Amino acid sequence: MSNKTIFTGCATAIATPMNADGSINYDEFGRLIDFQIDNGIDGLVICGTTGESATMTDEEHVEVIRYGIERVNHRVPVIAGAGSNDTAYAVELSKEAEKAGADALLQVTPYYNKASQRGLIKHFTAIADAVSIPNMLYNVPSRTGVNIAVDTYKELAKHPNITAVKEASGSMDTVMQLSAYTDLDIYSGNDDEALCCLALGGKGLVSVTSNVVPREKHDEIMLFLNGKHDEALDIQKKLLALDKAMFMDVNPIPVKEALNIMGFKAGECRLPLCSMTDEMIAKLRAVMEPLGLVGSIK
């Protein structure tokens, strides 16, 4: 493992529990963090998409990162979601996260206003120039409307602070080219594609499903990385229905509901994300039941 590698294995894109009034439930967030680490997770992504950073105030965003880092207390690496579609704001947020003690930063492609490939290079370079910790680029065109081209990755990989990518485009061709033509650490951004990504040289997974099953997800990735491919595939097959269920509605609606079904007080998402229908909740519960997850947290 090179000294620029943020983590190897599985990191959880952790949900942010909310109280009934929509405020952040820090006590439960701490409990969820401890549950993750106690069950072998290899890293935590705080304030990513799954953490509902899009509906946090500036103060909340920094406070959640700060609280999370203190609670983790160096037990695993913390990657702070600090991306924005406003470069100046992303720079400020990234500096704040670094100051709070983040081990690395997650930088999503600019959404809504988008950016050309040239704009992406300028955007990510401006952020990486402003900090001294590693940046993980986050390519998720289904949510942002922007895709990072391989040539753009090649250019950005030259920056000493741009060391990793969370690839959620679904393109294994892109993963293969990244593996062949750059020295970026590659992480799958999709649970159901993790093993494909690892087979092409990936270092790990940034997972949504691991909110619910951290131990199993850690095992799946580490078994594969240690050459025990059949055992890893067995876990993937066992968890496939759960991986799919986590995206039966817009993330993080299903994962928060799953945490509630387990016994955590994750609460609901903030609007415009709203809770699932009773019918969908019943379907989710039916997937969780055979895995022994219903009511598993006392």
C-alpha positions in Angstrom: 0.0 0.0 0.0 1.5 3.3 -1.0 1.6 6.2 1.4 -0.9 8.1 -0.6 -3.5 5.3 -0.4 -6.4 6.6 1.7 -7.7 3.1 2.5 -7.9 -0.4 1.2 -11.1 -2.4 1.5 -14.6 -1.0 2.2 -15.5 2.5 3.4 -19.1 3.4 4.3 -20.7 6.4 2.8 -22.4 7.0 6.1 -26.0 8.2 6.6 -26.7 11.2 8.8 -29.4 10.4 11.4 -32.0 13.1 11.9 -34.4 13.9 14.7 -38.2 14.1 14.1 -37.9 17.9 13.6 -35.2 17.4 10.9 -32.3 18.5 13.0 -29.2 16.3 13.1 -29.2 13.5 15.7 -25.5 13.6 16.8 -25.9 11.0 19.5 -27.3 8.4 17.0 -24.6 9.5 14.4 -22.0 8.6 17.0 -23.6 5.3 17.7 -23.7 4.5 13.9 -20.0 5.4 13.6 -19.1 3.1 16.5 -21.2 0.3 15.0 -19.3 0.7 11.7 -15.9 0.6 13.3 -16.7 -2.2 15.7 -17.7 -4.3 12.7 -14.5 -3.9 10.8 -15.2 -1.1 8.3 -12.0 0.2 6.7 -13.0 3.9 6.3 -15.9 6.4 6.6 -17.1 8.9 4.1 -18.9 11.7 6.0 -21.2 14.2 4.3 -21.3 12.4 0.9 -24.6 11.9 -1.1 -25.7 9.3 1.4 -25.0 11.7 4.3 -27.5 14.3 2.8 -24.8 17.0 2.4 -27.0 18.6 -0.3 -29.6 19.8 2.3 -27.2 20.8 5.1 -26.4 24.4 6.0 -22.8 25.5 5.7 -22.5 25.3 9.5 -24.1 21.9 9.7 -21.8 20.5 7.0 -18.7 21.5 8.8 -20.1 20.5 12.2 -21.0 17.0 11.1 -17.5 16.5 9.6 -15.9 17.8 12.8 -18.1 15.7 15.1 -17.5 12.6 12.9 -13.7 13.1 13.0 -13.7 13.5 16.8 -15.9 10.4 17.3 -13.8 8.3 14.9 -10.7 9.4 16.8 -8.1 8.0 14.2 -9.6 4.5 14.4 -10.2 4.5 10.6 -9.5 7.1 7.8 -12.2 9.8 7.4 -13.0 11.1 3.9 -15.0 14.3 4.1 -17.4 15.2 1.4 -16.4 18.7 0.4 -17.5 19.0 -3.2 -19.7 21.7 -4.6 -20.8 23.1 -8.0 -19.2 26.4 -6.8 -15.5 26.1 -7.0 -14.8 28.9 -4.5 -17.2 27.3 -2.0 -15.6 23.8 -2.5 -12.2 25.3 -1.8 -13.4 26.9 1.5 -15.2 23.7 2.6 -12.1 21.6 1.8 -9.9 23.9 3.9 -12.4 23.6 6.8 -12.5 19.8 6.5 -8.7 19.6 6.4 -8.5 21.9 9.5 -11.0 19.6 11.3 -8.6 16.7 10.8 -10.0 14.9 7.7 -7.7 12.3 6.2 -8.9 12.9 2.7 -11.6 14.8 0.7 -14.3 13.5 -1.6 -14.8 15.9 -4.6 -17.9 15.3 -6.7 -18.1 16.7 -10.2 -20.0 20.1 -10.4 -23.7 19.4 -10.7 -26.5 21.4 -12.3 -24.3 24.1 -13.9 -22.0 21.3 -15.0 -18.6 22.0 -16.5 -16.7 21.2 -19.7 -13.7 18.8 -19.4 -11.5 21.8 -19.3 -13.6 23.3 -16.6 -13.4 20.1 -14.6 -9.6 20.2 -14.7 -9.6 23.8 -13.5 -12.2 23.1 -10.8 -10.4 20.1 -9.3 -7.0 21.6 -9.6 -8.1 24.8 -7.7 -9.3 22.6 -4.8 -6.3 20.4 -4.8 -4.0 23.4 -4.8 -5.7 24.8 -1.7 -5.2 21.8 0.6 -2.4 19.3 1.4 -4.5 16.1 2.0 -5.5 13.6 -0.7 -8.5 14.3 -2.9 -10.8 11.5 -4.2 -12.6 12.5 -7.3 -16.2 11.3 -7.5 -17.7 10.5 -10.9 -21.4 9.9 -10.6 -23.0 11.1 -13.9 -26.4 9.7 -13.0 -26.7 12.4 -10.3 -24.6 15.3 -11.7 -25.1 15.1 -15.5 -21.3 15.3 -15.9 -18.9 12.5 -16.8 -15.1 12.7 -16.2 -13.4 11.6 -19.5 -10.3 9.4 -19.3 -8.1 12.1 -20.8 -9.3 14.4 -18.0 -8.4 11.8 -15.4 -5.0 11.4 -16.9 -4.4 15.2 -16.6 -5.7 15.4 -13.1 -3.7 12.4 -12.0 -0.5 14.5 -12.4 -1.5 16.6 -9.4 0.2 15.3 -6.2 -3.0 15.8 -4.1 -5.4 14.1 -6.5 -4.7 10.4 -5.6 -8.0 8.5 -6.0 -11.3 8.2 -7.7 -14.7 6.9 -6.7 -16.1 5.6 -10.0 -19.9 5.3 -10.1 -20.4 5.8 -13.8 -21.0 2.0 -14.3 -18.3 1.9 -17.0 -15.9 -0.9 -16.6 -14.1 0.3 -19.7 -13.3 3.6 -17.8 -12.1 1.6 -14.8 -9.8 -0.5 -17.0 -8.4 2.6 -18.7 -7.8 4.3 -15.3 -6.0 1.2 -14.1 -3.9 1.0 -17.3 -3.1 4.7 -17.8 -3.0 6.4 -14.4 -1.7 5.7 -10.9 -5.0 6.8 -9.3 -6.4 4.5 -6.6 -9.7 3.3 -7.9 -12.7 2.7 -5.7 -16.1 1.3 -6.9 -18.9 3.7 -6.1 -21.5 1.0 -6.8 -22.0 -1.9 -4.4 -23.1 -4.4 -7.1 -20.1 -3.6 -9.3 -17.4 -3.8 -6.6 -15.9 -7.1 -7.5 -15.7 -6.2 -11.2 -13.9 -3.0 -10.2 -11.5 -5.0 -8.0 -10.8 -7.5 -10.7 -9.6 -4.5 -12.9 -7.2 -3.2 -10.3 -9.5 -1.4 -7.8 -8.4 -0.8 -4.2 -11.9 -1.1 -2.7 -15.5 0.1 -2.4 -17.3 3.2 -1.1 -20.5 1.5 0.0 -24.0 2.4 0.8 -25.0 -1.1 1.8 -22.3 -1.3 4.4 -24.3 1.1 6.5 -26.4 -1.9 7.3 -23.9 -4.8 6.9 -20.4 -3.4 7.5 -18.8 -6.7 8.5 -20.1 -8.6 5.5 -19.1 -5.8 3.1 -15.6 -5.6 4.6 -15.2 -9.3 4.3 -16.5 -9.4 0.7 -13.8 -6.8 -0.4 -10.9 -8.1 1.6 -11.5 -11.8 0.6 -11.4 -10.8 -3.0 -8.3 -8.6 -2.6 -6.6 -11.6 -0.8 -7.3 -13.9 -3.7 -10.3 -15.7 -2.2 -12.5 -14.9 -5.1 -15.1 -17.6 -4.7 -15.7 -16.8 -1.1 -16.0 -13.1 -1.9 -18.5 -13.9 -4.7 -20.6 -16.0 -2.3 -21.0 -12.9 -0.1 -21.8 -10.7 -3.1 -24.5 -13.2 -4.2 -26.0 -13.3 -0.7 -26.1 -9.5 -0.5 -27.1 -8.8 -4.0 -30.8 -8.4 -3.3 -29.9 -6.0 -0.4 -27.5 -4.0 -2.7 -30.4 -3.6 -5.2 -32.9 -2.8 -2.5 -30.7 0.1 -1.3 -31.5 1.8 -4.6 -35.2 0.9 -4.9 -35.8 4.6 -4.2 -33.5 7.6 -4.4 -30.4 7.2 -2.1 -30.4 7.6 0.9 -34.1 7.1 1.4 -33.9 3.2 1.4 -30.7 3.0 3.6 -32.2 5.3 6.2 -35.3 3.2 6.3 -33.2 0.0 6.5 -31.3 1.5 9.5 -34.7 2.3 11.2 -35.9 -1.3 10.6 -32.7 -2.5 12.2 -33.3 -0.5 15.3 -31.3 2.7 14.7 -32.9 6.0 15.0 -31.9 7.2 11.6 -35.1 9.2 11.1 -36.3 10.5 7.7 -34.5 12.3 5.0 -34.9 16.1 4.6 -37.2 17.3 1.8 -37.2 17.1 -1.2 -36.4 13.5 -0.3 -39.4 11.9 1.4 -40.1 8.5 3.0 -40.9 5.4 0.9 -44.5 4.1 0.5 -45.6 1.4 2.9 -45.5 -1.1 0.0 -41.8 -0.3 -0.6 -41.0 -0.5 3.1 -42.6 -4.0 3.2 -40.4 -5.0 0.2 -37.3 -3.7 1.9 -38.2 -5.5 5.1 -38.7 -8.8 3.2 -35.2 -8.5 1.8 -33.7 -7.8 5.2 -35.6 -10.5 7.1 -33.6 -13.6 5.8 -30.4 -11.8 6.6 -31.4 -11.4 10.2 -31.3 -7.6 10.1 -34.9 -6.8 11.2 -34.7 -5.5 14.8 -31.0 -6.6 15.1 -29.9 -3.4 16.9 -31.1 -3.2 20.5 
